[in-house]
Amino acid sequence: MSNLKTTYLVVGGGIAGVTCVETLAILHPEESLIIITASSLVKNVSNVSFYAKTIVKFDVNETEASSLQRIHPNLKIVYDSLKHVDTENQLAITDQGVVIQYDVMCLCTGGIPRLISESSKCSRILGIRDTESVKEFQARLKSGRRMVIVGNGGIASEIVHATSGIQKVWVIRDDYISSTFIDPGAAEFFQNTFNSDETVDKSKNTILQRHVFTEEDIIVSLNKDLKSAALGPDWYRKLEGIKNDSGVQELEIIYKVEVKSVVENDGEDYPLKVELTNEKTIYCDFLISATGVEPAVNFTWDKEPKKGSDGGLAVNENQETSIKNIFAAGDVACAAWKHAPHWFQLRLWTQARQMAGMAAKAMHGRITNEEVLQDFCFELFTHCTSLFGYRVVLLGKYNGQGLGNDYEILLRTTPKLEYIKFVLQNGRLQGAILIGETDLEEMCENLILDQLDLSPFGDDILNPDIDIDDYFD
Ligand SMILES: Cc1cc2nc3c(=O)[nH]c(=O)nc-3n(C[C@H](O)[C@H](O)[C@H](O)COP(=O)(O)OP(=O)(O)OC[C@H]3O[C@@H](n4cnc5c(N)ncnc54)[C@H](O)[C@@H]3O)c2cc1C
């Protein structure tokens, strides 16, 4: 057992933990700083580029934890796991009994994939969490005849969308299907990209549409409480119509049910028996559990801080938990402050990095007695990624999140080149999906933040023959 003392303590070697360390290294290099990381490899960010004030693209890499010492000469690395927090005496105790006294601490312990309860007993239940599990999944896919997919987020949608030649039974707790990142129209854009060898003639191919959401659409979209826009051809319905060589339907979606039990069915035709809460039984080769992550609060406390509805540590706009001097960032945190109208929490690299940067500033402010204001990045939800070689930028309420039923969608798509979706309410831009080199990032950022009334421009706002920027000069 050893005792250490530090001004700053950071727990976890993911994006959030490393960003917090890097930011503290810039803000307060002369102060003592300790990071607790169970693994000698940590995640870091490189190739950061700005498309606009709040729209940042970067790559995520793995690196040796020891490399962090280059940026912070006073950094001490404890290769261990946090076991217990004594909030009263400001002590963090690790698995191996190291006791660290901190002035301020940031918990960045991330999330753990949520697997259905039987998964530990059965190798035929696969959880997609990293590249290893993807490889295992691909191997199973080769020999499988029927699989059950549980979950309704981006990963489940992607699996359903990307697999073929196998019967799929998609089990969804909600009464609608949703894709976290892209909407079905964008999925269609990607699908057409693969299928077509034609060269791009932008003038001929561009399609511009305005779509006003009505009660009728909601029924057509199979969901009376639809919260996210289901614009464009319903790719899942197409899959539902596909039959395999034996004439069996390829995709079946079962709504509003959960898995009740999973039993290994040795010696039978299908090795797995899945019972659903609607009393239906499905026989299959394997089950994919893609039900998201839950915050990893995997240590004990003398006094529990407040938690959010998702089990994450509730944090205020300074990333501080309900216990003074304990901050949290990344997947373990639940953003419990009053959000700006165009921001919401989604557990992504982008937000892990933003929250951790904010936490570091607030921790520094606490030590130096300086007031800190919440960072501007929390004014607008942004996510930049790359899918199938295309730049994908998601802004604000890009899928109509929380906008109810009275919003409009303006869409411009040019096969193999770009897919642009504007979500408008009362003539003002609320969110956007930009796929391809659209060069619209900065304009969209401004239009969302400034809430300019765009109704006078009608559909010209996305007319490829009109340079929209001219309007605002
Ligand atoms: C399958 C999958 C695919 C994803 N794809 C994307 C994507 O394409 N783009 C995107 O933006 N986001 C993606 N995400 C989400 C993204 O990975 C997370 O939002 C992000 O990694 C969160 O960072 P973090 O630092 O909070 O947590 P993590 O990256 O989970 O890091 C937490 C760290 O803390 C350590 N730790 C945990 N408990 C303790 C303890 N008690 N003591 C010490 N250390 C501890 C862990 O070992 C880990 O190193 C994906 C997530 C999953 C599951």
The ligand as an ORCA input file, in Angstrom:
! r2SCAN-3c Opt
* xyz 0 1
  C     -19.141     -0.570    -30.679
  C     -18.997      0.925    -30.471
  C     -18.711      1.734    -31.564
  C     -18.565      3.128    -31.406
  N     -18.292      3.883    -32.504
  C     -18.157      5.227    -32.362
  C     -17.845      6.050    -33.484
  O     -17.703      5.579    -34.593
  N     -17.719      7.392    -33.282
  C     -17.876      7.957    -32.052
  O     -17.770      9.166    -31.928
  N     -18.163      7.204    -30.979
  C     -18.308      5.856    -31.088
  N     -18.603      5.097    -30.004
  C     -18.749      5.759    -28.699
  C     -17.367      6.116    -28.129
  O     -16.561      4.967    -28.178
  C     -17.503      6.622    -26.687
  O     -18.458      7.649    -26.615
  C     -16.164      7.166    -26.158
  O     -15.158      6.221    -26.333
  C     -16.275      7.551    -24.685
  O     -15.006      7.900    -24.186
  P     -14.689      7.783    -22.638
  O     -13.295      8.255    -22.460
  O     -15.773      8.424    -21.850
  O     -14.802      6.228    -22.297
  P     -13.953      4.970    -22.770
  O     -13.388      5.157    -24.109
  O     -14.856      3.795    -22.521
  O     -12.733      4.934    -21.740
  C     -12.903      4.644    -20.382
  C     -11.588      4.156    -19.838
  O     -11.677      4.038    -18.424
  C     -11.126      2.799    -18.007
  N     -11.772      2.421    -16.740
  C     -13.034      1.960    -16.543
  N     -13.249      1.750    -15.240
  C     -12.098      2.074    -14.597
  C     -11.699      2.068    -13.235
  N     -12.520      1.677    -12.256
  N     -10.436      2.461    -12.930
  C      -9.585      2.879    -13.916
  N      -9.909      2.908    -15.217
  C     -11.149      2.504    -15.545
  C     -11.446      1.873    -19.156
  O     -10.579      0.756    -19.154
  C     -11.192      2.788    -20.342
  O      -9.843      2.813    -20.697
  C     -18.728      3.703    -30.118
  C     -19.001      2.886    -29.017
  C     -19.156      1.515    -29.180
  C     -19.471      0.645    -27.971
*
